[in-house]
């Protein structure tokens, strides 16, 4: 692990996004709440939040952080065949939360896949990326 003991704690934030593409009929089942496993986006939101908090146990060499906020939001794509996921993670600490934001998106996407795979095996998870980060020595990054 990188030694961050000499770094002062600062307010830090990271935003990540990803996309889950599927059949239009699958998205309609999600929107109508008719997926047999239940509320897909509600469960995916909780999975994303939990994953952000558990990142050091999933990604080797990540520092355990005292995360102050995790938000996971969903937006339906204009073509009616995809869901865009966005996570926003905040911390007051000595290292950033980029990995936590990316892990939240990945877990939310995998949960959507898991809850929908019985009706759609062609689901694609794609474009998981960091959109922006603020705080720390390196300052602000915006894609």
Phi and psi in degrees as a GROMACS rama.xvg file:
@    title "Ramachandran Plot"
@    xaxis  label "Phi"
@    yaxis  label "Psi"
@TYPE xy
-74.6433  136.777  UNK-2
-79.2361  115.218  UNK-3
-111.61  12.6055  UNK-4
-62.8258  -25.2537  UNK-5
-88.277  -10.274  UNK-6
-78.0676  137.914  UNK-7
-76.8077  144.771  UNK-8
-65.2413  135.604  UNK-9
-137.927  162.394  UNK-10
-71.3895  128.065  UNK-11
-133.126  149.879  UNK-12
-148.849  143.986  UNK-13
-137.662  143.937  UNK-14
-124.695  130.065  UNK-15
-128.573  157.013  UNK-16
-137.646  160.758  UNK-17
-160.889  169.401  UNK-18
-132.175  141.088  UNK-19
-120.506  117.001  UNK-20
-102.23  144.165  UNK-21
-156.609  176.702  UNK-22
-66.9072  149.23  UNK-23
-60.427  -34.918  UNK-24
-65.9835  -34.3217  UNK-25
-66.5546  -45.936  UNK-26
-61.4132  -38.7168  UNK-27
-63.2975  -39.7698  UNK-28
-62.6024  -39.3949  UNK-29
-63.6196  -48.6956  UNK-30
-62.5432  -35.6092  UNK-31
-87.2295  -1.50326  UNK-32
68.5188  30.861  UNK-33
-108.274  14.6473  UNK-34
-76.7  134.413  UNK-35
-61.3509  -27.2082  UNK-36
-82.8103  -5.18502  UNK-37
112.505  -153  UNK-38
-73.446  93.9609  UNK-39
-58.4446  -51.5467  UNK-40
-72.6782  -31.7751  UNK-41
-63.3701  -45.586  UNK-42
-67.9398  -40.7389  UNK-43
-63.0826  -36.9151  UNK-44
-62.4161  -47.2846  UNK-45
-62.8691  -41.1575  UNK-46
-60.8136  -42.0168  UNK-47
-63.9153  -43.4599  UNK-48
-63.6959  -46.3602  UNK-49
-62.3623  -41.0259  UNK-50
-64.5815  -40.3662  UNK-51
-58.1271  -42.177  UNK-52
-70.3575  -25.4223  UNK-53
-101.153  8.22313  UNK-54
-50.9406  -44.433  UNK-55
-61.3038  -21.928  UNK-56
-85.5416  -11.7293  UNK-57
-105.468  -43.0948  UNK-58
-106.109  115.264  UNK-59
-58.3221  144.42  UNK-60
73.5216  5.99161  UNK-61
-78.6983  139.426  UNK-62
-74.3398  140.518  UNK-63
-69.5364  131.464  UNK-64
-121.957  150.869  UNK-65
-91.5471  78.6255  UNK-66
-62.0557  134.798  UNK-67
-98.8873  -19.8189  UNK-68
-161.268  138.039  UNK-69
-134.855  126.27  UNK-70
-122.216  137.279  UNK-71
-129.147  122.695  UNK-72
-126.544  155.965  UNK-73
-127.326  147.065  UNK-74
-139.442  134.531  UNK-75
-78.695  138.064  UNK-76
-71.0307  155.366  UNK-77
-64.7177  -28.2756  UNK-78
-83.0151  -5.35883  UNK-79
76.5128  20.6591  UNK-80
-134.901  19.4128  UNK-81
-155.404  158.313  UNK-82
-123.954  128.552  UNK-83
-96.5409  135.509  UNK-84
-113.86  136.564  UNK-85
-132.636  132.838  UNK-86
-118.767  148.213  UNK-87
-134.041  121.257  UNK-88
-123.524  137.605  UNK-89
-126.902  151.546  UNK-90
-156.28  152.822  UNK-91
-108.502  102.373  UNK-92
-160.534  -170.112  UNK-93
-98.0569  -4.50447  UNK-94
-146.764  160.083  UNK-95
-77.7326  173.709  UNK-96
-118.295  25.8237  UNK-97
-60.6695  -45.5475  UNK-98
-65.1519  -34.711  UNK-99
-66.5904  -40.9853  UNK-100
-66.0415  -43.0184  UNK-101
-66.4349  -39.7671  UNK-102
-66.0376  -37.4721  UNK-103
-60.7813  -45.2225  UNK-104
-63.8125  -45.1894  UNK-105
-61.0354  -44.7683  UNK-106
-66.8037  -39.3616  UNK-107
-63.5169  -42.3674  UNK-108
-64.4183  -44.1956  UNK-109
-63.9668  -34.7817  UNK-110
-67.359  -41.888  UNK-111
-58.8101  -46.3755  UNK-112
-57.7073  -50.618  UNK-113
-58.506  -41.8386  UNK-114
-76.0444  -15.2127  UNK-115
-115.418  -6.17505  UNK-116
-61.364  -25.4297  UNK-117
-66.0176  -27.3542  UNK-118
-107.424  -11.2394  UNK-119
-154.021  100.09  UNK-120
-84.8017  -2.28983  UNK-121
-97.6559  11.4279  UNK-122
-60.1214  139.024  UNK-123
-124.294  129.723  UNK-124
-100.016  128.6  UNK-125
-149.886  168.812  UNK-126
53.8442  43.6908  UNK-127
-81.2683  118.309  UNK-128
-153.48  157.99  UNK-129
-79.2101  128.36  UNK-130
-94.0944  -43.8453  UNK-131
-160.912  159.631  UNK-132
-147.187  147.56  UNK-133
-134.117  149.763  UNK-134
99.2048  165.657  UNK-135
82.0277  -179.796  UNK-136
-61.9371  -38.1273  UNK-137
-79.1692  -8.48803  UNK-138
77.6414  -142.282  UNK-139
-99.6152  137.786  UNK-140
-122.979  133.234  UNK-141
-137.345  123.053  UNK-142
